[in-house]
């Protein structure tokens, strides 16, 4: 595709001509805005793609999951780099439970026999895939031990609506082993829900339609998952609490008091194992019973049946449960003016195998950013606020390193930490930015100042072009944070403003959590020239420096308000459509339409009438949102250029506490670890966010009493937030 | 699945308890309505599933495409039966061009070699599939002869929007051979469009996702298409004109003047061959170039690429072009009161191979209906109007038998024929009824009087249950007729009111036009007990008898008006959204959003701005529809019980001419054979209907001047229709 290669070069050269509009930037008085933009230019000029490339080769040379020698080696090497760049460094180690697979058996015992291979093959042109026993066997961390044999049932993605479909077919998974496709939810939801439904085992496989040859050519010819690739990953019940399963809510220090493993609530109730589509095909092909609904069918050359059976499978799993040291690298650069106001950056360093993309591609961008800032500091351009860089360990098994550290330092963080900015694996394409919507305006301004490496526009313009081509609007918006990386303990547990940044959309692959996430794969299919690694360092670095040097911290609440109002409207609309859907359903049941429309020769369970959806009283939330609106427009009138330095400092002390006012100490129902009242991972989605989670999930679960209680609770929390803003308003 | 089998039996027994509400029926004065319903009950009581079963075994015992000995044998046997039932019979034979495949070669000549097998395998348990050379080789009738070799391009379904997608990818099929999936349009559109785009050959295959193992277990284990099955079928350019390619618009009698074959406009411009998915897989797997868009991907275990090449294929086709006799069986029962008012029923008898489902399942239902009516007649219960039953030959290659017959008798038919009622292959499940909307009310009343064989409700209630469960409304509606069976020459060429009837939705299979459409397949997967065959005879027979005996022909125009008004609204709305889509597209082109959103490393052709959509003047159509509304409500006031017999007779003479007023002698642009101004098959869909076709297609093709001309033309036709209704109104 030589001709397209030229296009690339061409646009690269064009992008050099990109210039930033020297506009006013939120939080800076005019003269300091100029200084800041000059500083950011100097920072940008120091970023080098070669460093990212070389560091990736070093860090991803060997597997480095938590507790490995190479993982510890990486941690020490990272610390050494930070020290050499002028940071005070330390390694804070926690002792966390981590299971290593001793026995993995999956076999079909009837009607025909098949023994699952459970091994991905080495491929030509990628020596790293040939490291044999050094590679971590494929498994799901925090599956319980187990030895079960039963008939198999295919449950599509194994999410709630799939079990509704099974019920229509009159199929029960009680006492069965389920096989679910990866995707459709975070993987940990699949065994959790299967166990709730009475299944005794769970198999998860990557279907070629979602993650294999249907998407594109497979590795090594192309980027996608070949028939032997297996996605590893944690199935710990993170929506209840992440981090060490034995020390919920407190740090897993050497001498910490620990739960008994049998009492640890976040270990799965049933054994679960991930497999390749090569291993899944004979199992699925041996199923009979109803043909799977069309939307369930995958890309294997078979007729997908649901079962149960006649395929019978035996699943045996045994793990070596040990405490392993998780080494968090912490690097600090003291602020010149406000040493007790911290801006924190983090990315994890542990991987499932080599992790060239996940997490090293993000880690090396963070390091290059820190190096450039260090150089500026050496030349006297030190940040006004304290910068804290973190390289987390044990993220993959369940955000463990970051969670234990936050639990350990919670009080101090709630006093000093202004914001936490997270990165993780990075790729080529478009900026994806999520987080606290009080930071949306500032992030949008930074995105406007960073050139896209391939097109002669800013990364903000390019992102918005994509959104519009896809039918979206022309606003720059942060997505709401669910879970899936190390921002979770900061925002959702400690109530600290957080961001998550990364590029993607033009990289492709099926390497995620497999032995194929290697340097050669990354260079071919992700971000070959590390141009977007540099763009990430540039974006995250500018955000960090703006927060570090702002005269008044760049929190803005009008965009926050319109976003949260949008969440509330959405929930009220959803409740309305739930009501009309139930009414329609019930009248169709009354008229017996479902039975009349059903094929008498096929399985059919007559649907039952559903309870009517009551009218909820949303007024408490509607009123507080209205009151907040006036407090916020009042705050927006603030002219920081007219404020004395003393007033600015007072203001900053209050502003950095605002996000915490959005939390409730009692947390969410049945998962008090999650304190934030605006953002949480879904109890039945895992990574997928639920906004205004207490209210939204109660409604989705049709728990009307709890829904009404949560409306008051969230309204109360927002009331505290309003009081805080009103206090700020009196201080200007 | 024993427990569901019981359910079936149960509902069968229930259905016995079904009783018809003795309501008034359109077109009958009260006393005659009672008589008619008694007659219909007597008719229904005579219908026997055993006859259908035995006759199917006989007629589908051997392949019987046009010109075969067995086809002629079937025709003579059908005639004999009708004679024995008291009908005057004749066989009217036409001499029509029919190509038989002499040479069929498809091979991949590079980068690897593969020779297509082009043969479906015999399967266990179905002796008919083992008849070897007696089976018609798989091919597309009316493909031109050809010998071409070129690079291959995958074009999805090969319909207009697929070529738009190819253009975005910068891929041209000029000088290439295209491979297209079956479905998405009538097959003949694929080579027609490919030739328009400059391709030199066309391959059509059945993808397992649409027609194979993805849908369900394959034959003989299940009903669906196994890897060797191939769908035969005509690719004659039927949207231009159906019937004998050498005698457009007139009958192919022995001595008719014929076009030179090289001048026949409805033979394809490029060679085209259908193949199995077993033969398609190596060809598709050898393609490179861009990965196919997601919506293009099928069910084969490969990565679908678009090409062009490197796969290079050689396609060689040679046919034996001969005139073959097409034997139409015509059976007549003279009406007692109105011998010159005919009600006609028809179904074709020719098949591609054995045709147990297509057409025999419909043919045997028609015959059982005729037998029962014959018995009643022998007992003195003769129809008031003349019944004409037809068993058409040569439907499969292009509606040839029926088209030549209609062209031959056009003048007489336009004088005498009240309505034509068509059937074709039939299955288990739900009534599907299409046709002239002036008959919708009557058909709905009949559907209300026929019991569903499996559920204790009418076939109308069951159909409407399905519609509502699928989110539709609770009205009984006829679909508009496109093409695909023998009603086309009647309604669209001769302008005679027509209906098309059949059951389906609970039968399944991939046997269509393959060697697997056999009696064993039908008995296992279609309508095992022929209960729906009987229901079809019952439905079509009651409709026939109502039309035959009505005091005033049951044409009703209020439902017609709301339906046609709906078509007009739809067209106006489509024009509006075309306009806003173009405006949105152009502003996105202006902002360069498409380029900014595109991956610079992938093929990308910058979209061009489109011409603005002008505002059309629809007022002529809106006004005439408004005027029609008052004429129609006036007509609806008619109280037939107050009309003298003389007046009724005068009224009937006019009413039977009404449909013809919806035609224009000059027909549609570029296809004058199609006279009807409300219904036509789409020029680029083939079978799929286009309502108000002149206007709709001009707009879809962005031919604005023609659109405006067609608006006047259709308004003029509707004006004639209104005059006719007004004359009728003066006669009551």
Interface residues (C-beta under 8 A of the other chain):
Chain A: X1 X4 X5 X7 X8 X11 X208 X213 X214 X215 X216 X217 X218 X222 X224 X291 X297 X299 X300 X301 X302 X303 X304 X429 X454 X455 X457 X461 X462 X465 X466 X468 X469 X470 X506 X588 X591 X592 X593 X594 X595 X596 X597 X599 X600 X601 X602 X603 X604
Chain B: X1 X4 X5 X7 X8 X11 X208 X213 X214 X215 X216 X217 X218 X222 X224 X291 X297 X299 X300 X301 X302 X303 X304 X429 X454 X455 X457 X461 X462 X465 X466 X468 X469 X470 X506 X588 X591 X592 X593 X594 X595 X596 X597 X599 X600 X601 X602 X603 X604
